[in-house]
């Protein structure tokens, strides 16, 4: 087990460096945009632009890998991320940031596909669970480290953009020096969303709900925190509490869903997330400690839904269809993520910053009603696949990583 992880240290370390930069930049952009006087709707559009680019990258990434290989694809896209970050610090304008954030999302999708497909190629079935757990830990650790770094300088300065650029540049070093063999070209699969909805409507609906609600939170929660008068350091702690809450509960919630109908667990998390959203919006506390605890709990209720939705869809899939199903769910989630932040920002513009939580509560309430309806229509499948926690930003290759190699997709 240890030798297997040691041999993959280059990929894991590169992922940690890249996601540290991402955790920093994802918190910095909405805060800086708010300080610059961008309307909330514009901040939401900037968040949506990232996911629009991410969707495009999911289609082009496999083709780039087949054409020029993993090292070149990664190097080009990491250089793009570094360049885009610096350009954003120079040209602080809404239309420029919309385009640049979309370009960043495109490059980031290609980076995730490159790293995760490379990891998938090297992992063995008997160590797959350990390797994916290590990868998941690296994802969350990188994001939280980046969020904490946000507190080290003023968001109005050039420093934080420079720090993010340094991380995007440094992640080129281990990839450039690695002696890991690059994977052979793989076939590009066709994704069929409508077929999947007929097989697993709750799984598809869950991924849509996550795209609307969770990614609206990632984009706009820092804006809400600023509106409550929190300092930059407290905004960073606020986002870390949200991320850590979701991280700590993924495995216990997943294990519970392995033993009962997974839809009941999905309904429970949606009910708790909707209740928490309404309480946060109504209470509207300005006390730092209260906000940290409430957002930690909100992350606990909110963040497991994506992995639960993917697991439920895989429960319904025939053997051999797991990767295709999971990649299709990722595409659906990314498309919903284009819409969610913009719609949530419009609601915040109309009704104030705390309307973000009324928006998420509405999404989770709709998901709760739909899940309860489906429970009356179709019984639990005779055998459920084991739950696998997923990182906040996954690519189709993440889903290949958790699928057994002896069970290839068609």
C-alpha positions, -999 to 999 in steps of 0.1 A, spaced: 0 0 0 28 25 10 49 17 -22 17 22 -43 11 57 -28 48 66 -30 48 58 -67 18 81 -72 33 109 -50 40 131 -80 3 132 -90 -10 136 -55 15 164 -47 7 182 -80 -30 179 -71 -23 194 -37 -4 224 -51 -30 231 -78 -60 229 -55 -43 252 -29 -42 278 -56 -78 270 -66 -90 273 -30 -74 307 -27 -86 320 -60 -122 307 -56 -125 327 -24 -106 357 -37 -126 364 -69 -161 370 -54 -146 390 -25 -125 412 -47 -154 416 -72 -176 428 -43 -150 452 -31 -147 466 -67 -184 473 -67 -195 446 -91 -232 439 -89 -241 407 -72 -256 394 -105 -223 400 -122 -205 381 -95 -229 352 -101 -223 354 -139 -185 352 -133 -191 321 -112 -213 306 -140 -186 314 -166 -162 291 -147 -186 262 -150 -194 270 -186 -157 267 -194 -155 235 -173 -183 219 -194 -164 227 -226 -132 213 -210 -148 180 -202 -155 175 -239 -121 186 -252 -98 172 -225 -99 135 -236 -92 145 -272 -62 167 -261 -48 138 -241 -51 114 -270 -34 139 -293 -5 154 -273 -3 133 -241 -6 141 -204 25 161 -197 19 186 -226 -18 189 -218 -11 196 -182 17 220 -189 -4 241 -214 -34 242 -191 -14 251 -159 3 278 -178 -31 291 -189 -43 291 -153 -13 311 -142 -16 336 -170 -53 341 -166 -49 347 -128 -23 374 -135 -44 390 -162 -74 392 -138 -53 411 -113 -43 436 -140 -76 440 -158 -102 444 -131 -133 447 -152 -165 426 -152 -165 417 -190 -128 408 -189 -134 386 -158 -163 368 -174 -142 357 -203 -111 350 -182 -130 329 -157 -145 308 -185 -110 303 -199 -98 293 -164 -127 268 -161 -118 252 -194 -81 248 -184 -90 235 -149 -113 208 -164 -84 196 -186 -61 196 -156 -85 175 -135 -90 150 -164 -52 148 -169 -43 141 -133 -72 118 -126 -69 97 -157 -32 94 -150 -39 83 -115 -65 58 -127 -41 43 -152 -15 35 -124 -38 23 -96 -45 -14 -90 -79 -28 -80 -66 -40 -46 -54 -6 -36 -81 15 -54 -100 24 -22 -68 36 -4 -56 56 -34 -89 73 -39 -92 81 -2 -57 97 -4 -68 117 -35 -100 128 -18 -80 139 13 -56 159 -9 -85 176 -26 -101 188 6 -67 197 22 -57 218 -8 -89 237 -9 -88 244 29 -52 255 28 -60 279 -1 -90 293 18 -68 299 49 -41 316 28 -68 341 18 -65 356 53 -28 364 48 -32 396 27 -57 423 18 -80 411 -11 -77 445 -27 -40 440 -32 -20 422 -59 -5 398 -34 -32 371 -33 -34 369 -71 4 365 -71 2 338 -45 -23 318 -66 -2 323 -97 28 309 -78 9 277 -70 -2 272 -106 34 277 -117 49 254 -91 25 225 -100 44 224 -133 76 213 -116 67 178 -104 49 170 -136 79 183 -157 104 161 -137 83 129 -133 94 96 -148 59 82 -146 49 66 -178 20 83 -196 -12 64 -202 -21 50 -236 -48 69 -256 -83 59 -245 -116 59 -265 -138 90 -261 -173 79 -248 -206 94 -259 -228 107 -231 -266 102 -231 -283 123 -204 -319 114 -213 -312 77 -211 -298 81 -177 -328 101 -165 -351 73 -175 -329 49 -155 -323 71 -124 -344 102 -122 -335 108 -85 -298 106 -93 -301 131 -122 -323 154 -101 -298 153 -73 -270 164 -95 -291 193 -109 -299 204 -73 -262 203 -64 -254 224 -95 -280 250 -85 -275 251 -47 -239 240 -39 -222 259 -66 -242 290 -59 -228 287 -23 -192 283 -35 -196 314 -56 -217 337 -35 -211 326 2 -180 349 4 -202 378 -7 -227 370 20 -200 368 46 -187 403 35 -222 417 38 -223 405 74 -193 426 82 -167 398 84 -131 406 79 -110 389 52 -96 365 78 -131 356 90 -144 351 55 -116 325 50 -126 307 83 -162 308 72 -154 290 39 -131 265 57 -159 257 82 -183 250 53 -158 228 35 -147 209 66 -182 202 76 -189 185 43 -156 167 44 -161 151 79 -195 137 72 -191 122 38 -180 87 48 -205 83 78 -234 94 56 -223 72 28 -220 42 50 -255 48 63 -268 50 27 -251 16 20 -275 -1 45 -308 15 38 -325 29 7 -302 56 -5 -331 79 -14 -341 81 23 -307 94 31 -309 119 2 -343 130 14 -329 134 50 -299 155 39 -322 177 17 -347 182 46 -319 192 70 -302 215 44 -335 232 36 -342 237 73 -307 250 80 -309 274 50 -342 289 63 -329 292 98 -297 309 87 -316 333 65 -342 342 93 -317 344 121 -292 364 101 -265 365 128 -236 389 127 -217 370 155 -186 353 141 -187 321 162 -224 316 155 -218 320 118 -188 295 118 -209 268 136 -239 274 115 -219 271 82 -201 241 94 -235 224 100 -247 237 67 -218 220 49 -226 188 68 -261 187 55 -254 201 20 -222 187 6 -228 149 6 -257 151 -19 -235 149 -50 -218 117 -40 -251 102 -29 -267 111 -62 -239 95 -82 -240 64 -60 -278 61 -64 -275 64 -102 -249 36 -102 -273 14 -81 -296 15 -111 -270 11 -139 -263 -23 -155 -229 -37 -152 -204 -19 -173 -222 14 -173 -208 30 -142 -183 54 -157 -206 65 -185 -233 72 -159 -211 91 -136 -195 112 -164 -230 120 -176 -240 131 -141 -210 153 -139 -219 170 -172 -255 175 -160 -241 190 -127 -218 213 -146 -246 226 -168 -268 233 -138 -238 250 -122 -238 275 -151 -274 285 -142 -273 282 -104 -249 311 -94 -265 335 -118 -300 328 -106 -290 329 -70 -273 363 -76 -304 377 -91 -324 366 -60 -298 383 -38 -300 415 -58 -337 416 -54 -341 405 -17 -307 410 -1 -277 388 7 -295 364 30 -318 355 2 -290 331 -9 -302 307 18 -338 310 8 -327 301 -27 -307 270 -15 -336 260 8 -360 262 -22 -338 240 -43 -334 214 -15 -372 215 -7 -379 207 -44 -354 179 -43 -370 166 -11 -405 165 -26 -393 148 -58 -373 122 -39 -403 114 -16 -425 111 -47 -401 87 -64 -400 66 -32 -437 59 -37 -431 49 -74 -402 25 -74 -386 2 -48 -350 1 -37 -328 -19 -61 -320 -54 -48 -283 -46 -44 -267 -12 -39 -232 -4 -49 -209 8 -21 -209 45 -16 -178 64 -27 -172 100 -14 -163 125 -42 -143 157 -42 -160 191 -47 -146 194 -83 -146 160 -101 -139 152 -137 -150 121 -157 -117 106 -149 -124 108 -111 -153 84 -118 -130 60 -137 -108 60 -107 -135 46 -84 -149 21 -110 -133 -14 -110 -110 -20 -139 -125 -54 -146 -159 -37 -151 -152 -13 -181 -178 10 -194 -193 1 -228 
